[in-house]
Amino acid sequence: MLFICYPKCSTCQKAKKWLEEQNIQYVERHIAEDNPTYDELKAWYHKSGLSLRKFFNTSGMLYREMQLKDKLPEMSEESQLELLATSGMLVKRPIVVKGDIVLVGFKEAEWNDKIN
């Protein structure tokens, strides 16, 4: 299982603690140092069943600085994926990838249901 996080993020810290409490083995990946690639993001997006907007860190400074709230609706899916691949700070976290399961953000009930 791949656990993609930003170590300073409090939500990521809660998710990591939860994984450890559940004795779930994972490989940790620092999202800012090893940004997801276009191909990874595209595959995860399709597996997740989520809207592409859910992959954006809408509360992040970079998202706000780039005024993406106004720009995203007019961008193609391809352009949005390319943009996400430019910076880990644009990507919502944590992300868990386990086979065909892709979870974005930490919701304990959802993780409990899908991972355990």
N, C-alpha and C positions, 0 to 999 in steps of 0.2 A: 504494500500500500504506500502511495506517495502522499506526503503531507506537505503542502506548499504554504509557507507562512512568512510573515514579517515578524521577527522575534520581539520587536518593541511594541507590537500591537497587542492590546489587552484582550481582544477577542481571540487572537491566535494563542495567547498564553492560556486562556480558559480551555480552548479546544485541545491543546497539547496536554494539559493536566487531565482532562477527561479521557483522552486516549490512554494515558499512562495508568489511570485508575481502572480502566477496563482491560488492562494488560494487552493492548493491541499493538502489534509490531508495525513500525512504519519507517520509511526513509524520509528524513526531513530535508526540505529544499528552501533556501532563503530566496524569496521572490525578487528582492531588489538586486541580489548578486547573480542570480541565475534566472533571468526573466523567461517566462514561458514563450515558446516560439509560436509563430503563426500557425504552423501545422498542429502543434499540441493544442493550442487554443481552439482551433477549428474542430478537431476531433472531440475535445472535451465538451464543447458547446453542443455538438450533435448528440453526444451520448447523454448529456444532462437533461435534455428536454426543456431546459429553461430558455427564456428570451435572452438574446445577446446582451441586452441592457443590464441583466443581473450579474454579468461578469465585470462590470465597471465599478470601481471604488468611488461611488458618487459622493462620499463624504470626504474624499481626499483633497488636499490642497491643489495638486496638479490638475485634477478634474475640474475644479472651480476656476483655476487660473486660465485653463484652456477654453473655458466657457462651453464645455461639452454638453451641458443640459440643452442648450439651444442648437448645437451643431449635430448631435447624434441622430435625431429624427430624419435629417436630410442626407445622412451618409449611407452608403451601401453597406451590406453585411461584410463584404470583402474589405472595404475601407476601415470599418470598425475593428475587424480582426487585425488588420495591419497596424492600426493605431495601438491596440492593446499590446501587441508584440514589441512595441518600442520602449515600454517602461513598466516594470513590475509595480510601480506605485499607482498605475492606472487600474490595475487588476484587483478586484475584490478578493479578500482573503479571510480566512484560510480556504484552501481548496484541497479536497481529498479525492484521490483517484485510485480506485480499486476495481480492476477489471472493467466492467461496463458501468460501474457506479461512479458518478461525478457529483460531489457536493460542494456548493459554493456558499461561503459564510458558515457560521457555526450556530446551528439550532439543535440543542441537545436531543430533543425528542426525535427529530429527523435522523440524526446521526445514529441514535440508539436503534431506530427502526431499520435503517439501511445498512449499517456496518456490523452490528452484532447479530 
